[in-house]
Amino acid sequence: MIGYVTVGTNDMEKAAKFYDALAKEMGVGRMMEMDQFIAWGEMGGAPGIAASKPFDGQAASVGNGVMVALQAENEDQVQRLYDIAMANGGSDEGAPGPRGDDGFYAGYFRDPDGNKLNAFCMTAAKAG
C-alpha cells in the first residue's frame, strides 16, 4: 500500500549523495527527480524513499517534509482516495492532478492529526 516515504532536507546535494549510496547498495537507483525532490526505488517494487526540500519553503525538520505516499492503481483511484480523505476529516494540500511532465499524478492531503499523505500513480509521460 505504501509507495514511498519522504524525508525533508535542507541540502539536496548532501541528501542525494547519501541516498544514492544507500540505493546503490540496495540495487536500485533514482526513480523520480525534480528540482527539490529525488526518490529512490523501483516502481512496482518495494516501497521507496525520497528526499525533498519542504514545499512550504520552511526549513526541513523532523516532521516537516515528511509524507507518506500511497501508490494508487490509476488516476481514478487517486481521486477516490483524495475524496475519501476529505470526507473523513482530512484537509486539502493539493487537489489531484499531474505534477511535472514525467507522468506523475497525485493528490495531497493531511489526516485529522495533520500528518501529510498523498495518493499517486504514474501515467504516460508527456511526449517531448
C-alpha positions as CSV (number, residue, x, y, z in Angstrom):
1,M,0.0,0.0,0.0
2,I,2.8,2.5,0.7
3,G,4.6,3.6,-2.5
4,Y,7.4,5.7,-0.9
5,V,8.2,7.7,2.2
6,T,9.6,11.3,2.0
7,V,12.1,12.8,4.4
8,G,12.9,16.6,4.5
9,T,16.3,18.0,3.6
10,N,17.9,21.4,3.8
11,D,20.8,20.4,1.5
12,M,19.7,18.4,-1.6
13,E,23.3,17.8,-2.7
14,K,24.2,16.1,0.6
15,A,20.9,14.1,0.6
16,A,21.4,13.0,-3.0
17,K,24.9,11.7,-2.3
18,F,23.7,9.9,0.9
19,Y,20.7,8.2,-0.6
20,D,22.4,7.5,-4.0
21,A,24.9,5.4,-2.0
22,L,22.3,3.6,0.0
23,A,20.1,2.9,-3.0
24,K,23.1,1.6,-5.0
25,E,23.8,-0.9,-2.2
26,M,20.2,-2.0,-2.3
27,G,20.3,-2.5,-6.1
28,V,18.0,0.5,-7.1
29,G,18.6,4.0,-8.4
30,R,16.6,7.2,-8.7
31,M,13.1,6.6,-9.9
32,M,11.9,10.3,-9.9
33,E,13.8,13.5,-9.8
34,M,12.7,17.2,-9.8
35,D,14.5,20.4,-8.6
36,Q,13.5,19.9,-5.0
37,F,12.7,16.2,-4.9
38,I,14.5,12.9,-5.6
39,A,13.0,9.5,-5.0
40,W,14.9,6.2,-5.0
41,G,13.5,2.8,-5.6
42,E,11.8,0.8,-8.3
43,M,8.2,1.5,-9.5
44,G,6.2,-1.6,-8.7
45,G,8.9,-2.8,-6.3
46,A,9.3,-2.4,-2.6
47,P,8.4,1.0,-1.2
48,G,11.0,3.7,-2.0
49,I,12.3,6.7,-0.1
50,A,12.5,10.3,-1.2
51,A,14.3,13.4,0.0
52,S,12.6,16.8,-0.5
53,K,13.1,20.4,0.3
54,P,9.8,21.2,2.1
55,F,7.3,22.7,-0.4
56,D,6.1,25.3,2.2
57,G,9.5,27.0,2.0
58,Q,10.3,26.4,5.7
59,A,13.4,24.6,6.9
60,A,13.3,20.9,6.9
61,S,13.0,19.3,10.4
62,V,11.8,16.0,11.7
63,G,8.2,16.1,10.5
64,N,8.4,19.0,8.1
65,G,8.9,17.5,4.7
66,V,7.9,14.0,5.9
67,M,5.0,12.5,3.9
68,V,3.5,9.0,3.4
69,A,2.7,8.3,-0.3
70,L,0.1,5.8,-1.1
71,Q,0.5,4.1,-4.5
72,A,-2.8,4.1,-6.4
73,E,-3.7,1.9,-9.4
74,N,-4.7,4.9,-11.6
75,E,-5.9,8.5,-11.7
76,D,-9.5,7.5,-10.7
77,Q,-8.2,5.8,-7.6
78,V,-6.1,8.8,-6.7
79,Q,-9.3,10.9,-6.9
80,R,-11.3,8.4,-4.8
81,L,-8.6,8.3,-2.1
82,Y,-8.4,12.1,-2.0
83,D,-12.3,12.3,-1.8
84,I,-12.3,9.7,1.0
85,A,-9.7,11.7,2.9
86,M,-11.8,14.9,2.5
87,A,-14.9,13.1,3.6
88,N,-13.3,11.7,6.7
89,G,-11.8,14.8,8.4
90,G,-8.8,15.3,6.1
91,S,-7.7,18.7,4.8
92,D,-6.5,19.6,1.3
93,E,-2.9,20.1,0.5
94,G,-3.2,19.9,-3.3
95,A,-6.1,18.6,-5.4
96,P,-5.4,15.6,-7.7
97,G,-3.6,16.4,-10.9
98,P,-0.4,16.0,-12.9
99,R,2.8,17.2,-11.3
100,G,5.6,17.9,-13.7
101,D,5.9,16.4,-17.2
102,D,7.0,12.9,-16.4
103,G,3.7,11.2,-15.8
104,F,3.5,11.8,-12.0
105,Y,-0.2,12.3,-11.0
106,A,-1.0,12.9,-7.3
107,G,-3.4,14.4,-4.8
108,Y,-2.1,15.7,-1.4
109,F,-3.9,15.8,1.9
110,R,-3.5,15.7,5.7
111,D,-5.1,13.4,8.1
112,P,-7.1,14.8,11.0
113,D,-3.9,15.0,13.1
114,G,-2.0,17.0,10.4
115,N,0.1,14.2,9.0
116,K,0.7,14.7,5.3
117,L,-0.1,12.0,2.8
118,N,-0.6,11.7,-0.9
119,A,-2.2,9.3,-3.3
120,F,-0.2,8.9,-6.6
121,C,0.2,7.0,-9.7
122,M,2.3,7.1,-12.8
123,T,0.6,7.9,-16.1
124,A,2.0,8.1,-19.6
125,A,4.7,10.8,-19.7
126,K,4.0,13.8,-21.9
127,A,5.6,13.4,-25.3
128,G,8.7,15.7,-25.7
